[in-house]
Amino acid sequence: MADFVQIKNLEKTFGDHRVLKGIDIEIQKGEIVTIIGSSGSGKSTLLRCINLLETPTSGAILFKGENILDIQYNLPKYRAQVGMVFQQFNLFENHNVLSNCTVGQVKVLNRSKEEAEKIALENLDKVGMKEFAFAKPAQLSGGQKQRVAIARAISMDPEVMLFDEPTSALDPEMVGEVLNIMSDLTKTGLTMIIVTHEMKFAQEVSDRVIFMDQGVVAEEGAPEELFSNPKEERTKEFLQRIIE
């Protein structure tokens, strides 16, 4: 099977600071890949490069065999196929929940308002937020906002979903509800790349876990291997620190 997403020798530099140092990752269609590592290891920067919220300094990102960094590549089409859920929700505060989930569908996918609302309500129902369709984000808890953000992303029918530490801004009691929604999503066949510090979740849902350290992929493998028998010393040190 051809690789769905290929990252080749990816570099990202901010001024004199080299954040990503020759990253090589291949992801299959339908694969659930989690990326773990200490703060500052380059995890979120990598995700933002995949979504082109940051422009890589060099290297290549191939989606279905085409380099998205080529000048002639259709970026709007690519962005429509790659959904992203952020740490801080990034909802439109002046729109209600339903409108948050329809505006992208109408503007980017050219769906009618009626079709967009039907799809949005179905997805809000999946994440338990249908009854809040006409609430504003300010009226919601953090966990509710993140569930709306997930509904908004999947309403765009993405082929790849990126999650950038989606529970890090939540109160502890709200973390579980968002992880449960994400766990359900992993069963749908969607390709998912998840940056997370929730190690138990990573162990349970991942097909593969990537450990990043100081801007490089230090180790990767099946969760049962990487968590129980890490090969690299820095992976061992990280896991000993983070898993009590």
C-alpha beads as a LAMMPS data file, in Angstrom:
LAMMPS data file: protein, C-alpha beads

244 atoms
243 bonds

1 atom types
1 bond types

-500.0 500.0 xlo xhi
-500.0 500.0 ylo yhi
-500.0 500.0 zlo zhi

Masses

1 110.0

Atoms # bond

1 1 1 0.000 0.000 0.000
2 1 1 1.303 3.442 -0.950
3 1 1 2.083 5.848 1.833
4 1 1 -0.746 8.322 2.354
5 1 1 1.370 11.035 3.978
6 1 1 5.159 11.105 3.572
7 1 1 7.412 13.570 5.359
8 1 1 10.908 13.649 3.896
9 1 1 13.938 15.321 5.481
10 1 1 11.725 18.088 6.900
11 1 1 13.503 21.054 8.457
12 1 1 12.058 24.083 10.234
13 1 1 14.179 26.932 11.518
14 1 1 13.058 30.018 13.418
15 1 1 15.936 32.489 13.129
16 1 1 18.971 30.641 14.460
17 1 1 16.839 28.021 16.222
18 1 1 16.555 24.715 14.333
19 1 1 13.304 23.212 15.599
20 1 1 12.895 20.291 13.169
21 1 1 16.048 18.469 12.090
22 1 1 15.495 16.196 9.097
23 1 1 12.196 14.532 10.004
24 1 1 11.259 11.396 8.015
25 1 1 7.837 9.846 8.677
26 1 1 5.535 7.711 6.518
27 1 1 1.864 7.303 7.387
28 1 1 -0.568 4.831 5.833
29 1 1 -4.204 5.579 5.036
30 1 1 -6.358 4.854 8.083
31 1 1 -3.366 4.708 10.448
32 1 1 -3.581 6.232 13.928
33 1 1 -0.202 7.770 14.786
34 1 1 0.486 9.515 18.074
35 1 1 3.484 11.759 18.636
36 1 1 4.866 12.088 22.146
37 1 1 7.821 13.927 23.630
38 1 1 8.841 16.702 26.001
39 1 1 7.730 20.290 25.596
40 1 1 9.914 21.954 22.967
41 1 1 10.729 18.715 21.132
42 1 1 9.107 19.988 17.907
43 1 1 5.835 17.999 18.019
44 1 1 3.432 20.905 17.506
45 1 1 5.714 22.562 14.940
46 1 1 5.696 19.343 12.937
47 1 1 1.893 19.243 12.993
48 1 1 1.682 22.901 11.964
49 1 1 4.070 22.206 9.069
50 1 1 1.925 19.288 7.898
51 1 1 -1.070 21.649 7.822
52 1 1 1.104 24.483 6.396
53 1 1 0.268 26.815 9.253
54 1 1 4.062 26.992 9.340
55 1 1 6.097 26.887 6.139
56 1 1 8.878 24.288 6.325
57 1 1 12.401 25.626 5.764
58 1 1 13.258 22.637 3.559
59 1 1 12.247 19.072 2.813
60 1 1 9.075 17.627 1.317
61 1 1 5.569 16.701 2.468
62 1 1 3.825 14.285 0.116
63 1 1 0.075 13.725 0.242
64 1 1 -1.085 10.844 -1.970
65 1 1 2.269 11.007 -3.737
66 1 1 2.238 14.748 -4.515
67 1 1 4.520 17.271 -2.810
68 1 1 2.278 19.891 -1.227
69 1 1 5.235 22.311 -1.097
70 1 1 5.421 22.505 -4.896
71 1 1 4.383 25.942 -6.151
72 1 1 1.751 24.535 -8.526
73 1 1 0.124 22.291 -5.891
74 1 1 -3.557 23.032 -5.130
75 1 1 -3.246 24.173 -1.501
76 1 1 -6.920 25.081 -0.890
77 1 1 -7.909 21.556 -1.946
78 1 1 -5.270 20.065 0.375
79 1 1 -6.355 22.200 3.327
80 1 1 -9.949 21.106 2.791
81 1 1 -8.826 17.475 3.147
82 1 1 -6.797 17.987 6.327
83 1 1 -8.717 18.861 9.494
84 1 1 -7.045 20.224 12.610
85 1 1 -8.096 20.476 16.245
86 1 1 -6.057 22.913 18.320
87 1 1 -5.152 23.231 22.003
88 1 1 -7.180 26.423 22.372
89 1 1 -10.307 25.415 20.378
90 1 1 -10.079 28.367 17.902
91 1 1 -13.858 28.742 17.644
92 1 1 -15.380 31.900 16.186
93 1 1 -16.639 33.672 19.314
94 1 1 -19.175 35.798 17.371
95 1 1 -20.812 32.699 15.786
96 1 1 -23.024 30.194 17.531
97 1 1 -22.080 26.506 17.646
98 1 1 -24.025 25.565 14.505
99 1 1 -22.575 28.464 12.529
100 1 1 -19.059 27.502 13.638
101 1 1 -19.659 24.091 12.079
102 1 1 -21.200 25.344 8.811
103 1 1 -19.179 28.384 7.736
104 1 1 -16.235 26.330 6.419
105 1 1 -18.514 23.895 4.619
106 1 1 -20.300 26.723 2.795
107 1 1 -17.208 28.803 1.979
108 1 1 -14.677 26.064 1.218
109 1 1 -16.768 23.084 0.079
110 1 1 -19.525 25.205 -1.564
111 1 1 -22.285 23.319 0.219
112 1 1 -25.690 24.916 0.557
113 1 1 -26.563 26.306 3.981
114 1 1 -29.238 23.603 4.382
115 1 1 -26.859 20.740 3.547
116 1 1 -24.119 22.197 5.758
117 1 1 -26.513 22.518 8.708
118 1 1 -27.751 18.936 8.267
119 1 1 -24.173 17.596 8.284
120 1 1 -23.177 19.862 11.197
121 1 1 -26.130 18.751 13.326
122 1 1 -25.339 15.081 12.646
123 1 1 -21.752 15.613 13.801
124 1 1 -22.740 17.733 16.793
125 1 1 -25.042 14.864 17.782
126 1 1 -22.101 12.421 17.529
127 1 1 -20.079 14.488 20.001
128 1 1 -23.030 15.133 22.328
129 1 1 -23.369 18.839 21.502
130 1 1 -26.505 19.005 19.331
131 1 1 -28.566 20.586 22.109
132 1 1 -26.063 23.471 22.247
133 1 1 -26.356 24.261 18.526
134 1 1 -27.502 27.835 19.139
135 1 1 -25.214 28.607 22.095
136 1 1 -22.239 30.932 21.731
137 1 1 -18.748 29.599 22.603
138 1 1 -18.615 31.881 25.663
139 1 1 -21.495 29.879 27.159
140 1 1 -19.609 26.567 26.897
141 1 1 -17.069 24.777 29.085
142 1 1 -13.632 23.950 27.707
143 1 1 -14.583 20.332 27.102
144 1 1 -17.735 21.401 25.263
145 1 1 -15.770 23.840 23.102
146 1 1 -13.303 21.122 22.155
147 1 1 -16.128 18.754 21.233
148 1 1 -17.583 21.477 18.988
149 1 1 -14.130 21.974 17.436
150 1 1 -13.994 18.242 16.633
151 1 1 -17.513 18.333 15.137
152 1 1 -16.508 21.353 13.046
153 1 1 -13.410 19.561 11.741
154 1 1 -15.165 16.309 10.800
155 1 1 -18.007 18.249 9.133
156 1 1 -15.462 19.137 6.429
157 1 1 -15.099 15.403 5.585
158 1 1 -11.309 15.446 5.982
159 1 1 -9.156 12.528 4.918
160 1 1 -6.579 13.294 7.612
161 1 1 -7.196 14.704 11.087
162 1 1 -4.465 16.447 13.072
163 1 1 -4.850 16.903 16.824
164 1 1 -2.448 19.269 18.600
165 1 1 -2.602 18.362 22.312
166 1 1 -6.404 18.730 22.283
167 1 1 -6.761 18.128 26.033
168 1 1 -3.921 20.310 27.338
169 1 1 -6.124 23.366 27.974
170 1 1 -8.891 21.385 29.703
171 1 1 -9.688 20.876 33.349
172 1 1 -8.849 17.292 34.398
173 1 1 -12.505 16.216 34.644
174 1 1 -13.124 17.318 31.039
175 1 1 -10.170 15.458 29.535
176 1 1 -11.956 12.094 29.516
177 1 1 -14.959 13.301 27.541
178 1 1 -12.758 14.621 24.717
179 1 1 -10.539 11.515 24.681
180 1 1 -13.676 9.346 24.448
181 1 1 -14.829 11.248 21.352
182 1 1 -11.364 10.885 19.797
183 1 1 -11.307 7.191 20.657
184 1 1 -14.624 6.741 18.828
185 1 1 -13.178 8.591 15.816
186 1 1 -10.258 6.156 15.598
187 1 1 -12.761 3.406 14.736
188 1 1 -14.089 5.233 11.631
189 1 1 -11.108 4.595 9.325
190 1 1 -9.974 8.225 9.420
191 1 1 -6.208 8.804 9.243
192 1 1 -5.233 10.562 12.485
193 1 1 -1.993 12.190 13.641
194 1 1 -2.228 13.097 17.317
195 1 1 0.218 15.090 19.423
196 1 1 -0.631 14.204 23.013
197 1 1 0.738 13.975 26.531
198 1 1 -1.974 11.446 27.480
199 1 1 0.164 8.305 27.541
200 1 1 -2.604 5.830 28.429
201 1 1 -4.685 7.138 25.522
202 1 1 -1.691 6.851 23.170
203 1 1 -1.152 3.257 24.268
204 1 1 -4.787 2.321 23.729
205 1 1 -5.619 3.919 20.364
206 1 1 -2.361 4.090 18.391
207 1 1 -1.232 1.872 15.576
208 1 1 2.182 3.507 15.972
209 1 1 3.809 5.874 18.463
210 1 1 6.543 8.342 17.520
211 1 1 8.804 9.751 20.222
212 1 1 10.349 13.109 19.320
213 1 1 13.295 14.604 21.160
214 1 1 15.114 17.861 20.369
215 1 1 13.691 18.132 16.866
216 1 1 14.295 14.570 15.673
217 1 1 12.371 11.288 15.627
218 1 1 14.270 9.470 18.354
219 1 1 12.207 6.273 18.247
220 1 1 8.998 4.884 16.800
221 1 1 7.135 1.633 17.027
222 1 1 3.968 -0.177 18.021
223 1 1 2.650 1.141 21.361
224 1 1 3.151 -2.158 23.178
225 1 1 6.808 -2.170 22.115
226 1 1 7.655 1.469 22.656
227 1 1 6.008 1.768 26.064
228 1 1 7.089 -1.575 27.515
229 1 1 10.485 -2.020 25.882
230 1 1 11.899 1.272 24.507
231 1 1 15.223 0.852 22.734
232 1 1 16.623 4.375 23.065
233 1 1 17.931 5.701 26.375
234 1 1 16.222 9.077 25.934
235 1 1 12.879 7.331 25.304
236 1 1 13.345 5.382 28.535
237 1 1 14.162 8.561 30.454
238 1 1 11.132 10.389 29.065
239 1 1 8.726 7.548 29.870
240 1 1 10.135 7.137 33.378
241 1 1 9.552 10.852 34.002
242 1 1 6.048 10.988 32.595
243 1 1 4.541 7.631 33.637
244 1 1 4.213 7.338 37.355

Bonds

1 1 1 2
2 1 2 3
3 1 3 4
4 1 4 5
5 1 5 6
6 1 6 7
7 1 7 8
8 1 8 9
9 1 9 10
10 1 10 11
11 1 11 12
12 1 12 13
13 1 13 14
14 1 14 15
15 1 15 16
16 1 16 17
17 1 17 18
18 1 18 19
19 1 19 20
20 1 20 21
21 1 21 22
22 1 22 23
23 1 23 24
24 1 24 25
25 1 25 26
26 1 26 27
27 1 27 28
28 1 28 29
29 1 29 30
30 1 30 31
31 1 31 32
32 1 32 33
33 1 33 34
34 1 34 35
35 1 35 36
36 1 36 37
37 1 37 38
38 1 38 39
39 1 39 40
40 1 40 41
41 1 41 42
42 1 42 43
43 1 43 44
44 1 44 45
45 1 45 46
46 1 46 47
47 1 47 48
48 1 48 49
49 1 49 50
50 1 50 51
51 1 51 52
52 1 52 53
53 1 53 54
54 1 54 55
55 1 55 56
56 1 56 57
57 1 57 58
58 1 58 59
59 1 59 60
60 1 60 61
61 1 61 62
62 1 62 63
63 1 63 64
64 1 64 65
65 1 65 66
66 1 66 67
67 1 67 68
68 1 68 69
69 1 69 70
70 1 70 71
71 1 71 72
72 1 72 73
73 1 73 74
74 1 74 75
75 1 75 76
76 1 76 77
77 1 77 78
78 1 78 79
79 1 79 80
80 1 80 81
81 1 81 82
82 1 82 83
83 1 83 84
84 1 84 85
85 1 85 86
86 1 86 87
87 1 87 88
88 1 88 89
89 1 89 90
90 1 90 91
91 1 91 92
92 1 92 93
93 1 93 94
94 1 94 95
95 1 95 96
96 1 96 97
97 1 97 98
98 1 98 99
99 1 99 100
100 1 100 101
101 1 101 102
102 1 102 103
103 1 103 104
104 1 104 105
105 1 105 106
106 1 106 107
107 1 107 108
108 1 108 109
109 1 109 110
110 1 110 111
111 1 111 112
112 1 112 113
113 1 113 114
114 1 114 115
115 1 115 116
116 1 116 117
117 1 117 118
118 1 118 119
119 1 119 120
120 1 120 121
121 1 121 122
122 1 122 123
123 1 123 124
124 1 124 125
125 1 125 126
126 1 126 127
127 1 127 128
128 1 128 129
129 1 129 130
130 1 130 131
131 1 131 132
132 1 132 133
133 1 133 134
134 1 134 135
135 1 135 136
136 1 136 137
137 1 137 138
138 1 138 139
139 1 139 140
140 1 140 141
141 1 141 142
142 1 142 143
143 1 143 144
144 1 144 145
145 1 145 146
146 1 146 147
147 1 147 148
148 1 148 149
149 1 149 150
150 1 150 151
151 1 151 152
152 1 152 153
153 1 153 154
154 1 154 155
155 1 155 156
156 1 156 157
157 1 157 158
158 1 158 159
159 1 159 160
160 1 160 161
161 1 161 162
162 1 162 163
163 1 163 164
164 1 164 165
165 1 165 166
166 1 166 167
167 1 167 168
168 1 168 169
169 1 169 170
170 1 170 171
171 1 171 172
172 1 172 173
173 1 173 174
174 1 174 175
175 1 175 176
176 1 176 177
177 1 177 178
178 1 178 179
179 1 179 180
180 1 180 181
181 1 181 182
182 1 182 183
183 1 183 184
184 1 184 185
185 1 185 186
186 1 186 187
187 1 187 188
188 1 188 189
189 1 189 190
190 1 190 191
191 1 191 192
192 1 192 193
193 1 193 194
194 1 194 195
195 1 195 196
196 1 196 197
197 1 197 198
198 1 198 199
199 1 199 200
200 1 200 201
201 1 201 202
202 1 202 203
203 1 203 204
204 1 204 205
205 1 205 206
206 1 206 207
207 1 207 208
208 1 208 209
209 1 209 210
210 1 210 211
211 1 211 212
212 1 212 213
213 1 213 214
214 1 214 215
215 1 215 216
216 1 216 217
217 1 217 218
218 1 218 219
219 1 219 220
220 1 220 221
221 1 221 222
222 1 222 223
223 1 223 224
224 1 224 225
225 1 225 226
226 1 226 227
227 1 227 228
228 1 228 229
229 1 229 230
230 1 230 231
231 1 231 232
232 1 232 233
233 1 233 234
234 1 234 235
235 1 235 236
236 1 236 237
237 1 237 238
238 1 238 239
239 1 239 240
240 1 240 241
241 1 241 242
242 1 242 243
243 1 243 244
